[in-house]
Amino acid sequence: MQCPKCSAPLEAIEIATGVVVRSCAACAGVLYESADVAVPLALIGPRPARFDCPRCRRPMETATSYEGQIEVDRCGTCAALWFDAGEIKILRKLSGVENIAGGKSEPPPEPASPSEPPPAAGPRGSALPPLPPVKVKDGNAPMPPEMEGAQNRDAERSPTVLHEGRLYRHFQSSVPVTTSVLGEFPWVAKVGDAARARDFICPPYALSQEVTAAESVWSAGEYLEPEEVWAAFAMPGAPPAKVGVAPAQPNPWAGEMPAVWRMFGLGAAVCAGVFAFFAMTSSGTQVYDGSFSVPASDVERSRVGEVFEVKGRTSNLEITVDTNLEQQWAYVSMALIDADTDRALDFGRELSYYHGVDDGEAWSEGRRYGTLYVPSVPAGRYYLRVEPETDSPQLNFRVAVKRDVPLKRVPLIALGLLLLPALWAGMRHSAFENTRWMESDHPRTSSDDEEDE
């Protein structure tokens, strides 16, 4: 579709759920379906308009509403409604309704940015019906009329453009002004010329739109490395070092991320396979289970368990201590003693358990039980000597021993180490993108955040 006023391409914008309007980026006019306008319009005194409906190409008519305070263009065939720039705001004021289309929580129906592919960029001098004259505000640089006194709507809405199968994200909108002219141009260039410029990127590709009082032009480009430009012009020496990140500059880590994550996935699969193998081949057999009781009045706190036999290959032992601690602590010293040689291996575990309610919220600290591992224990006959230290008046505890138990923390540590290269690459990728978007209308972090840090 083309704009009925300036013949520029109309862009489809979804301003509310299920409500799509057609907006003109050149003159800021907008086309509504009559059913999508939530404000009743009693049109009075219709008369033929000087343009046709962009939807059905049938003649439109112009009528007034709200006692002549606003003019609205309507198609007599499909009932589509055309609003010129600023008329939506007038309708809001007259009707007292903020959201002309959709529910009150939906955004107001103002013309926005393109969601359709841009038209092919024509020659610079291609003629389009002129916009209103460029204005000068407070003696400063000229501004296109649709930018004067308005916020950057592109920065708020983050529009995208789909062109030749690529999705371009909005990077920046600006109002460039010609400050000096040097050289020859295929068009008349004058100091003070201004335009509304919009840049979209899909690295290494870029799209740019320039809207002036006379035309709207799209252009496409592709990022080149400085070495390519240097070689193309056969320039001597080497190009200067790059500073910062260009809008369409490819992220050097983008190509590395898939390979890094593939390597991580392969390593994770190997870790899982190795752990599954040891889990299936490990016996996890319980070889001892004994209970002990130590009152505070007992001077001799040492206790000796029964002899148990460890069979098979050399493997680890998993020793679990479970106590009756309640708002108390204990340190359980243990020794694994070979019943045949009297060789002993000393170890211990500190346990504590406290809990309560603070400001209506329950809390707890520590655990009544703990687990430790003794590595590489050969087959043989063993017994445990335990000697607890505690502030409990009566410490009751149970000791259970299993042999050949697979350690879950080993594959977890391996996965953590494998994840480090992926995290490093991800951080570098994110840092590159942060630098790229810092100069755009959509910075990922603000300068205020950096100063606070």
VEXSEMAR-512350 format. One record per atom (N, C-alpha, C): residue in one letter; x, y, z. Coordinates in steps of 0.2 Angstrom, whole numbers, plus 5000, padded with zeros to 4 digits. Each point is the difference from the previous one (the first is absolute). Example, Ala and Ser with C-alpha at 12.3 -4.5 7.8 and 13.67 -1.06 7.14 Angstrom:
BEGIN
A506649725039 A499650065000 A500450065000 S499850054996 S500450065001 S499650055003 
//
This chain:
BEGIN
M500449945000 M499650065000 M500450065000 Q499850064997 Q500350065000 Q499650055004 C500450055003 C499650055003 C499650054996 P499450015001 P499550044996 P500250074999 K500450025005 K500250075000 K500750024997 C500549955001 C500750024997 C500349944996 S499649954999 S500249944996 S500549965003 A500350015006 A500549965003 A499749935002 P500449955001 P499749935002 P499750005007 L499549975001 L499749995006 L500349945004 E500150015006 E500349945004 E499549985005 A499949935000 A499649975005 A500250005007 I499650025005 I500250015007 I499549975004 E500149955004 E499549975005 E500150045006 I499550055002 I500050045005 I499649975006 A499649954999 A499749975006 A499849924997 T499949965005 T499949934998 T499450004995 G500249974994 G499549994994 G499950074997 V500350055001 V499850074997 V500650024996 V500050004994 V500550024995 V499850064996 V500450055000 V499950064996 V500650014995 R499950044996 R500550014994 R500250085002 S500750005000 S500350075002 S500450024995 C500150074999 C500450034995 C500650035004 A500649974998 A500650035004 A500250074997 A499750024995 A500250064997 A499650065003 C499349995000 C499650065002 C499749985006 A500149945003 A499749985007 A499249995000 G499750004994 G499349984999 G499949935002 V499449985002 V499949935002 V499349984997 L499949934998 L499449984997 L499749955005 Y499450005002 Y499649965005 Y499549964997 E499849945002 E499449974998 E499550045005 S499450014997 S499550045005 S499849965006 A500049934999 A499849965006 A500650005006 D500650024998 D500550015005 D500150065004 V499550054998 V500050065003 V499550005006 A500350015006 A499549995006 A499650065002 V500150054996 V499750075001 V499450014995 P499450015002 P499550014995 P500150064997 L499950004993 L500150064996 L499350014996 A499750055001 A499450034997 A500250054995 L500249974993 L500250044995 L499550044997 I500150074999 I499550044998 I500250044993 G499650014996 G500250044994 G500549974995 P499949934998 P500549974996 P500150044993 R500650004998 R500150034993 R500649964997 P500050004993 P500549964997 P500750025002 A500549955001 A500750025002 A500450004993 R500650025000 R500450014994 R500449944999 F499949955004 F500449944999 F499649935001 D500349954998 D499649935000 D500249965006 C499649965002 C500249955006 C500649964998 P500550005005 P500649954998 P499849935000 R499549985004 R499849935000 R499649974994 C499550044998 C499649974995 C500050054993 R500450055001 R500150054994 R499350034998 R499550005004 R499450044999 R500050075003 P499650054997 P500150075003 P499850005007 M500450045004 M499850025007 M499650065000 E499850015006 E499650065002 E500350035006 T499950075001 T500250035006 T499450035004 A500049995006 A499450025004 A500350035007 T499650035004 T500250035006 T499649965006 S500350015006 S499749975006 S500250055006 Y499649985005 Y500150045006 Y499950084999 E499550014997 E499850074998 E500550044996 G500349964995 G500450034995 G500750015003 Q500249975006 Q500750015003 Q500549964997 I499849944996 I500449964997 I499749984993 E500549994995 E499849974994 E500349934999 V499649954997 V500249934999 V499849984993 D500549974997 D499949974993 D499749935001 R499549984996 R499749945001 R499949974993 C500149934999 C499849974994 C499349985000 G499650024994 G499349995000 G499949934998 T500549964998 T499949934998 T500249955006 C500650015002 C500249955005 C500050035007 A499850065001 A500050045006 A500650015004 A500649994997 A500650015003 A500150085002 L500350015005 L500150075002 L500750025000 W500250064997 W500650035000 W500150065004 F500550005004 F500250055005 F500750034998 D500050074999 D500650034998 D500450015007 A500650024999 A500550015006 A499750045005 G499949985006 G499850045006 G499250005001 E499749974995 E499249995001 E499949955005 I500449955001 I499849955006 I500150035006 K500550055001 K500050035007 K499450055001 I499850034995 I499450055000 I499449955002 L499949944997 L499549965001 L500049985008 R500649985002 R500049985007 R499850065005 K500250064998 K499850065004 K499250015000 L499850004994 L499250014999 L499649955004 S500249934999 S499649955002 S500149985008 G500650025002 G500249985007 G500249935001 V500149974994 V500249935000 V500850004998 E500449975004 E500750004999 E500249944995 N499749945000 N500249954996 N499450004994 I500250024994 I499550004995 I499849934998 A500549965000 A499949934998 A500249955005 G499649955001 G500249955005 G499850025007 G500249965005 G499850025007 G500450055003 K499850025006 K500450065003 K500749995001 S500249935001 S500749985001 S500450004994 E499750014994 E500449994994 E500350074998 P500550004997 P500450074998 P499550044995 P500150065000 P499650044995 P500249994993 P499550014996 P500149984993 P500350064996 E500750015001 E500450054996 E500449964995 P500250044994 P500449964995 P500649995003 A500349944998 A500649975003 A500549984995 S500449965001 S500649984996 S499849944995 P500449994995 P499849954995 P500049935003 S499549954998 S500149935001 S499949964994 E500050044994 E500049974994 E500750014996 P500249964995 P500650024997 P500050074997 P500550035000 P500150074997 P500049994993 P499750064996 P500149994993 P500750014998 A500149974994 A500750014997 A500250074999 A500650015002 A500350075000 A500150024993 G499750064998 G500050024993 G500650055000 P500050044994 P500550055000 P499950065004 R500550035002 R500050065005 R499550054997 G499950014994 G499650054998 G499349984998 S499849945002 S499349984998 S499550045004 A499550034996 A499550055003 A499549965003 L499850035006 L499449985003 L499650075002 P499349995001 P499750065002 P500350035006 P500150075000 P500350035006 P499650005006 L500450005006 L499750015007 L500050075001 P499750025006 P500050075002 P500750035000 P500150065000 P500650035000 P500449985006 V500749995000 V500449995006 V500050065004 K499949995007 K499950065005 K500750015003 V500150065003 V500650025004 V499750015007 K500249975005 K499850015007 K500550045004 D499850055003 D500550045004 D500650024997 G500050014993 G500750024997 G500549944999 N499849945002 N500449945000 N500049974993 A500349944999 A500049964994 A499349994998 P499850004993 P499449984998 P499849935002 M499349985001 M499849945002 M499449984996 P500049944997 P499449974997 P499450015004 P499450024998 P499450025004 P499849945004 E500149944998 E499749955005 E500549985006 M500650035000 M500550005005 M499950065005 E499750054998 E500150065004 E499549995007 G500450015005 G499650005007 G499849935002 A500249954996 A499849935002 A500549965003 Q499949955003 Q500549955003 Q500149954994 N500649975001 N500249954995 N499649945001 R499549994996 R499549945001 R500449944999 D500550004995 D500349944998 D500449975006 A500350055005 A500349975006 A499649975004 E499350025000 E499549975005 E499849934997 R499949994994 R499749954997 R500449944997 S500750024999 S500549954998 S499749974993 P499950034995 P499749974994 P500549954997 T499749964995 T500449964996 T499850004993 V500549984996 V499850004992 V500249944998 L499649964996 L500149944997 L500250024992 H500649984998 H500250024993 H500449944997 E499849984995 E500449944996 E500149945005 G499649995004 G500049945005 G500450025006 R500350065001 R500450025006 R499550045005 L500149995006 L499650045005 L500550055003 Y499950074998 Y500450055002 Y499750035006 R500450025005 R499850035007 R500150074999 H499650045003 H500150085000 H500650015004 F500550044998 F500650025003 F499950085003 Q499850044995 Q500150075002 Q499550044995 S499750055003 S499750054996 S500350075002 S500150044995 S500350075001 S499750054995 V500250065001 V499950054995 V500650044998 P500449974995 P500650034997 P499950064997 V500450055000 V500050064997 V500650014996 T499950034994 T500650024996 T500350065002 T500750005002 T500350065003 T500550034995 S500249964995 S500550024995 S499949964994 V500250024994 V500049974994 V500650004996 L500349954998 L500650004997 L500049944994 G500150024994 G500049954995 G499450004996 E499949954995 E499450004996 E499549955002 F499450014999 F499549955002 F499550004994 P499749945000 P499449994995 P499450045002 W500050035005 W499450045002 W500250075003 V499650045001 V500150075003 V500149995007 A500650015002 A500250005008 A500150075002 K499650025006 K500150065003 K500150005007 V500450045003 V500150015007 V499350015003 G499949965006 G499350015003 G499549954998 D500249964995 D499549944998 D500049955006 A499449985001 A499949955006 A499649954998 A500049945003 A499649944999 A499949965006 R499549965000 R500049955005 R500349934998 A500549985004 A500449944998 A499849955005 R499949944997 R499949945004 R500549944998 D500349975005 D500549954998 D499849935003 F500049954996 F499849935002 F500649954999 I500149965004 I500649954999 I499849935001 C500449964996 C500049935000 C500749984998 P500550005005 P500750004998 P500149944996 P500450004995 P500450074998 P499650044995 Y499350005000 Y499650044995 Y499750055004 A499950064996 A499650065003 A499550034995 L499550025003 L499550044996 L499950075003 S500050054995 S499950075003 S499450034996 Q499750045003 Q499450044997 Q500150075001 E499950044995 E500150085001 E499350034997 V499750045005 V499450034998 V500150075000 T499950034994 T500050085000 T499450034998 A499950064999 A499450034998 A499849984993 A500549974996 A499949994993 A499949924998 E500349965005 E500149934998 E500149965006 S499949934999 S500249955005 S500449954996 V500649995002 V500549954997 V500349955005 W500049944997 W500349945004 W500649984997 S500649995003 S500649974998 S500249945004 A500449964996 A500249945004 A500850005000 G500349975005 G500750005000 G500349945003 E500649985000 E500349945003 E500750035003 Y500149975006 Y500650025004 Y500649974996 L500650045000 L500649974997 L500650015005 E500449965001 E500650005004 E500550064997 P500350035004 P500550064998 P500549974995 E500249945001 E500549974995 E499749994993 E499449985000 E499649994993 E500050074997 V499850055003 V500050074997 V500750024998 W500549995004 W500750024999 W500249964993 A499949945000 A500249964994 A499650024994 A499450025000 A499650014995 A500250074996 F500350055004 F500350064998 F500750004999 A500349945001 A500749994999 A500450055004 M499850015006 M500450055004 M500649975003 P500550045001 P500649985003 P500049995008 G500449965003 G500049995007 G499449965002 A499850015006 A499449965004 A499550065002 P499449985001 P499550045002 P500150025008 P499850055002 P500050015007 P499649955004 A500250005007 A499649955004 A499350025001 K499649955001 K499350015001 K499950035007 V499550055000 V499850025007 V499349995001 G499849975005 G499349995002 G499749954995 V499350005000 V499749954996 V499550034995 A500049994994 A499650034995 A499349965000 P499450044998 P499449975001 P499949944997 A500249994994 A499949934996 A500649965000 Q500550015005 Q500649965000 Q499849935003 P500249954996 P499849935003 P500449995007 N499649965004 N500349985006 N500549954999 P500650005002 P500549954999 P499949945004 W499650015005 W499849945005 W499449964998 A499650034995 A499449974998 A500149944997 G500549994995 G500249944997 G500349955004 E500350025006 E500349955005 E499549975004 M499450045002 M499649975005 M499749934998 P499849994994 P499749934998 P500549955002 A500650014997 A500649955001 A500149995008 V500050055003 V500249995008 V499449965003 W499450024998 W499549965004 W499949934997 R500249994994 R500149934998 R500549965004 M500650035001 M500549975004 M499849985007 F499650055003 F499749995006 F499549955001 G499649994995 G499549954999 G500449935000 L500550004995 L500449935000 L500349985006 G500350055003 G500449995007 G499549985005 A499450035000 A499549985005 A499749934999 A499949984994 A499849944998 A500549945002 V500750024999 V500549955002 V500050005008 C499950055004 C500050005007 C499449965002 A499450014997 A499449965002 A500149934999 G500449984994 G500149934998 G500449975005 V500650035002 V500549985005 V499749985007 F499650055002 F499650005006 F499549945000 A499749994995 A499549954999 A500349935000 F500650004997 F500449935000 F500249995007 F500350045004 F500249995007 F499449995004 A499550034999 A499449995004 A499749934999 M500049974994 M499849944999 M500549945003 T500650024999 T500549955003 T500250005007 S499850065003 S500150005008 S499549965003 S500249975006 S499549965003 S499650045005 G500350055004 G499650045005 G499749955005 T500449955002 T499849965005 T500150025007 Q499550005005 Q500050025007 Q500449945004 V500550025003 V500449955003 V500050015008 Y499750055002 Y500050015008 Y499450055001 D499749995006 D499550055002 D499949995008 G500250055004 G500149995007 G499750075003 S499749995006 S499750055004 S500450015006 F500150075003 F500450015006 F499650055004 S500150005006 S499750055005 S500650025005 V500050075001 V500650035004 V499650055004 P499949985007 P499850055005 P500550055002 A499850065002 A500550055002 A500449985006 S499749965004 S500349985006 S500649944999 D500049984994 D500549954998 D500750034999 V500449985005 V500750034999 V500449974994 E499949934999 E500349974994 E499550004994 R500150054996 R499550014994 R500249954994 S500549975000 S500249964995 S499649944999 R499849984994 R499649944998 R500349964995 V499949945000 V500349954995 V499549964997 G499950004993 G499549964997 G500349934998 E499549964997 E500249934999 E500450004993 V500349945000 V500549994994 V499549994994 F500250034994 F499649994994 F500549984994 E499849974995 E500549984995 E499850044994 V500650024997 V500050034993 V500249954995 K499649994995 K500249954995 K500150034993 G500349964996 G500150024993 G500650054999 R500050044995 R500550044997 R500150065005 T500650035000 T500150065004 T499550064998 S499650035004 S499550054999 S500050055005 N499550045000 N499950055005 N499549985005 L500050035006 L499449995005 L499750065001 E499350005000 E499650055002 E499749995007 I500250055004 I499850005007 I499550055002 T499449985002 T499550055002 T499950005007 V500050065003 V499850015007 V499450035001 D499549975004 D499350045001 D499950005007 T499950065003 T500050025007 T499350025002 N499950015007 N499350035002 N500150075003 L500550044997 L500250075002 L499450044999 E499950045005 E499450055000 E500350065004 Q500150064996 Q500350065003 Q500649995003 Q500449954997 Q500749985003 Q500549984994 W500649995002 W500549994995 W500449935003 A500449974995 A500449955002 A500549994995 Y500649975003 Y500649994995 Y500149925001 V499949964995 V500149935001 V500749984997 S500449985004 S500749984998 S499949924999 M500349984994 M499949934998 M500749974998 A500149945000 A500649964998 A499849944997 L500249984993 L499949944997 L500649965001 I499949945004 I500649965002 I499949934997 D500649984997 D500149944997 D500049955006 A499549955000 A500049955006 A500649955000 D500349994994 D500649965000 D500750035001 T500050064998 T500750035000 T500050065006 D499450025002 D499950065005 D500250064997 R500150014993 R500150064997 R499450045000 A500050075002 A499550045001 A500050064995 L499450024998 L499950064996 L499650055003 D500250065003 D499650045004 D499750054996 F499350025001 F499750054997 F499450035005 G499650054998 G499550025004 G499550044996 R499450025003 R499550044997 R499750055006 E499950064998 E499750055005 E499250004998 L499650005004 L499350004999 L499750055005 S499450044997 S499750045004 S499350014997 Y499550025005 Y499350014997 Y499750055005 Y499850064997 Y499650055004 Y499450024996 H499550025003 H499450034996 H499650045005 G499550044997 G499650045004 G499650044995 V499650055003 V499650054997 V500250075001 D500150044995 D500250075001 D499650044996 D499650055003 D499650054997 D499449964996 G499849945003 G499549964996 G500249964995 E500749994999 E500349964994 E500449955003 A499949944999 A500449945002 A500650004997 W500649985004 W500649994997 W500449945003 S500549984996 S500449945003 S500750014997 E500449975004 E500750004998 E500449935002 G500349984995 G500449935001 G499549944999 R500349945001 R499749944999 R500249955006 R499549965001 R500149955006 R500549944997 Y500150004993 Y500349944998 Y500650034995 G500449954998 G500650024996 G500349944997 T500350014994 T500349944996 T500750024998 L500449955001 L500750014998 L500349944996 Y500550004997 Y500249954995 Y500849985002 V500149945001 V500749975001 V500249974993 P500550034996 P500249974994 P500549945000 S499949964995 S500549944999 S500149965006 V499549965002 V500049965006 V500049934997 P500649965001 P500049934998 P499649955003 A499949944998 A499649955003 A500349985007 G499649995005 G500249985006 G499550005005 R500249995007 R499650015005 R500150065004 Y499550045002 Y500150065003 Y499550015005 Y500150055005 Y499550035005 Y500150075001 L499550035002 L500150085001 L500050015008 R500450055002 R500050035006 R499850075000 V499550025004 V499750074999 V500050035007 E500250065000 E500050045006 E499750074999 P499450015002 P499750074999 P500250055006 E500050064998 E500050065004 E499450044999 T499650025005 T499450034999 T499750035006 D499650054999 D499650035006 D499449975002 S499849954996 S499449965001 S500049965007 P499550005004 P500049965006 P499949934998 Q499749984994 Q500049934998 Q500050004993 L500649984997 L500150004993 L499949924997 N499550004996 N499949934997 N500150014993 F500449954997 F500250014993 F500049934997 R500050004993 R500049944996 R500550014995 V500449944999 V500650014995 V499849944995 A500050024993 A499949954995 A500650004995 V500249954998 V500649994995 V499849964994 K500150034994 K499949974994 K500750004996 R500149954996 R500650004996 R499850014992 D500550024997 D500050014992 D499450044998 V500050065002 V499550054999 V500250054995 P499650014994 P500250054995 P499950075003 L500550054999 L500050065003 L499750054994 K499450035002 K499650044996 K500450074999 R500450025004 R500350075000 R500650004994 V500249944999 V500649994995 V499750034993 P499549974997 P499750024994 P499850075000 L499750035006 L499850075000 L500650045000 I500649995003 I500650045000 I500250004992 A500049944997 A500250004993 A499650044996 L499350005001 L499650044996 L500150075001 G500150025006 G500250075002 G500650024996 L500549965000 L500650024996 L499950004993 L499649964997 L499850004993 L499650064998 L499650035005 L499650064999 L500450065000 L500650005002 L500450065001 L500150034993 P500349974995 P500150034993 P499350024997 A499549975001 A499350034997 A499850065004 L500150015006 L499950065004 L500550054998 W500649994999 W500550054998 W499850034993 A499849954995 A499850024993 A499450045001 G499549985004 G499450045001 G500150075002 M500450015005 M500250065003 M500350054995 R500549974996 R500350044994 R499450024995 H499649954998 H499550024996 H499550055002 S499850005007 S499650055003 S500350075000 A500750005002 A500350065001 A500150044993 F500149964994 F500050034994 F499450034998 E499449965001 E499350034999 E499950065004 N500250005006 N499950065005 N500350064997 T500649994997 T500450064997 T499650024994 R499849954996 R499750024994 R499350045001 W499649985005 W499450035001 W500050065005 M500650025002 M500150055005 M499850074996 E500250014994 E499950064996 E499450004996 S499549955002 S499450004996 S499450035004 D499449994998 D499450025004 D499849955005 H500449945000 H499849955004 H500649975004 P500350045004 P500649985003 P499849945005 R500449955001 R499949955005 R500150025007 T500550045001 T500250035006 T500150084999 S499850035005 S500050085000 S500750025003 S500250064998 S500650035003 S499950015008 D499450015002 D499850015007 D500149945004 D499949944997 D500149945003 D500849995001 E500450024995 E500749995000 E500350045006 E499750075000 E500350045005 E499849985007 D499449975001 D499849975007 D500549945002 E500249964995 E500449955001 E500750025002 
//
